[in-house]
Amino acid sequence: MATARIYLHDDQQLTTTSVVTAVAPGMFATAASPFFVGGGGQPADVGWVDDVTITGISVDEHDQVWHHSPAQVAIGQSVVLTIDAHHRTIVSRYHTALHILNTLALQHYHAWLTGAAITTTYGRIDVAVPQLDASMIADLQTSMNAVITANHAVRSYAIAAAEFDQRPDLLRTINVAPPVYHGQIRVVEIVGFDAQACGGTHVRQTRDIGTCEIYKTENKGRQNKRLYVRFDAH
């Protein structure tokens, strides 16, 4: 039985009550879950089932979302699933910041996204560009913070895969196709600035990100450069 993924249509919902549909050693599945399953560089959520820790999330071939936990639950039992709000908020801020940065890299320097990773202490992207000098980094940082302080609303919606095929503007990567889920692709839009295919979680408005700094860069190859972003956690 597939698990309904609440975050796909409401990534601000951090708790839900659902029924256990399957159990296995050290994990259980439910009819619905707010937990992000991981992907696109963003880690899976952590949290609790009732008052017991959920340490990880996985998905099986039947699209069941499995919650890894020592909790003792039974099929048919109603449980309360709660996401660690601090963890979700931090990674959502970084994920939204990286959307802004990868769009600016493409707009200003024709640099396509080649990779990304998010932790609770930094976010980073890899972009296809032959060089990355101090003036480019300063431009990207200043432009990114201008978008953040402009306080654009952030929203998500799904479109049919066939429609996505006619929307090259929604692509940020040239070597990885976005996931198709039940015949649809999720789009995250920073209203008035950008829209791109993405299955992750984000803030409600760009000002929620906070001021960002590109604090480190690395040369990862002739056509691949890495940029690290951080902000003061709050």
N, C-alpha and C positions, 0 to 999 in steps of 0.2 A: 504494500500500500504506500503510495507516494505521500510524502509529507508536504503540506502547504507551507511555502516559504514566505512568511509574513513580511520580511524585510524588502522583498521585491516590490511591494506596493506601498509599504509604510516602514521606512527605515528609522523612524523616530519611536516606534513602539518597542519598549524594552521588556515587557512582561506579558505573558498570556497564560491562560489555563487551558490545558489540552489533555487528551486521553492517550495513554500508552498503548501503542499498537503492536510493538514487538520488543522482546528483550533478548539479550545475549550477555555472556560474561563481561562485566565491566562496562556495559553500555545499554541504552534503550532508545527506541524510536517513538515518536508521537505523531498524532494526526496533523498537527500544525506546530510550527516553531518560529520564534522571532530571531533565532541564532543565525548569524551570517556564517556560511559554510567555508569561507576562504576562497581566494582566487584573485587573479589580476594583481598580485603583489600584496594584497591585503590579507592579514591573518584572520583565522576564524575567531568568533567571539568566545569568551569564557563567561562563567556565571554560576548559577545555582539552579537546582531542582528542589523546590521547597527550601530547606536550609542546608542542602548537601552540595558540595562543589561539583561543577561541570568543568572538566579540564581540557576538553577538546571536542571537535565536531568532525564527522566524516559522512560521506554520502555513498550509498551502494548502487548497484546496477538497476535497482527498482525505484530509484529516486527517494529512498527513505533517508531522512536525516537522523543520524545516530549521535546521541549525546553521551560522551564518555564520562562516566561517573561511578563512584562506589555506592551510589544510592540503591536501596533495595525497593524495587517497584515491580508491579505485576501488570500484565495485559488487562486493559479495561479500567485501570486505575486513573483517576483524575489527578494531575500534578500541576504545580505552578512553576513555570519556567521564567527565570529572571536573568537578564543580561547584566554583566558588570558594566555599569553606566560609565565609569571613568575610562575604562579600556576602550569601549565603543566610541566615546566622544573624542579621545585622543586620535585614534586611527581614522575616524571620520574627518577630523580637521586636516590631518596630513593627506588623506586621499583627495579631498577637495582642493587643497593647495597644489597637489601634483597635477590635477586637471588644468588648473590655471597655467602652471609652468609648462606643461607639455604643449598646450595651445600656443603660448607665446613663443616657444622655441620653434614651432612649425611656422607661425605667422612671420616672425622676424628673421629666421635663419633657415627656413625650409628644412628643419631638422625633425625627422620622424622619430617617434618613440620606439625604442627597441627593448625596453625592459623597465621594471619598476619594483620597488619593495617598500613596505611600510612596517615600522615598529612603533613602540610607544615613546621612542626617543628621537627618531628622525624619519624622514621619508626621502627616497632617492629615485631618480629616473636616469635611464641611459637614453641618449639621443644620437642619431646618425648625423654627425657633423665632423668635418675634417680638423677643425681647430676650435678652441674655446679659450678666448683671451679675457683679460681683466675687464675690458670695456663691454664685452658681451655679457659677462656675468653681472656687472653693475646694471646694465640695461634690463636684463631679465629680472633681477631682484627688485629694481625700482618699479618696473611695469607690473610685476606680480602683486606688490603691496598696494599699488594704485587700484587694481581690480578688487583686492580684498576690502580696502577702505570705502570703495564705491558702494559696497553692501548690496550686491546683486542677490536676488532670490535664487534658491536652488530647488529644482524639482526633478522628478523622474516620471517616465511613462514608457510604455511598451509599444513597439511597432512590429508589423509583420516582417518576417525575414525577406519577403519579396520586395517590400518597400525599402528596407535597408539596403538592398542591392542597388537601388537607384539613388542612394544618398551617400556618395563618397565623402561628403563633408563631415560625416559622423565618424570616419575612421581616423585613428591616430597612429596605428601601427601598420607596417607594410608586410610583416612576416607572420603575424598571428591574427587569425580571425576571431571576432568576439563570439561568445557562446550563444547558441540558439537554444532557447528554453521553451518547450511546448509551442514551437513554431514562431516564436517571437524573440525580439532582441530588445533589451532594456536600454533606454537612453537617459542619460543624466544631463540636464540643461542648467547652465548658469545663465539665467535670463538676461538677455541683452549683451551677452559676451560670447558664449560657446555652448555647443551641444555635442556630445560624443557617446558612443556605445560604452556601457559600463554596467557591471552587475553588483558593484560594491555599495557601501554606505557613505553618506555625506552629511554635511551640516545643512541647516535650513537657509542660511544666508552667509555670504562670504565674510562678513565682519566677524562671524563666530570663529573663524580660523585664527585670527590674531596676526600680528606682524611677523613676517617670516624673514629668515636669513639664509642665503646660499652660502654655507659656511665651509664647504670643501668641494673640490672637484678632483676627478681622477681620469687619466687617459686609459681607456680600456681597449684601445686598438686604433688603427688608422682612421676608421670611420665610426668610432664609438667613444663617446665621452659621458662621464657619470657626474651628476650634480646631486649634492646632499642638501636637504632643507631641514631647518629646525625652527621652533618657536618656544617661547616660555610657556610651559604647561600651566593651565589654570582650570 
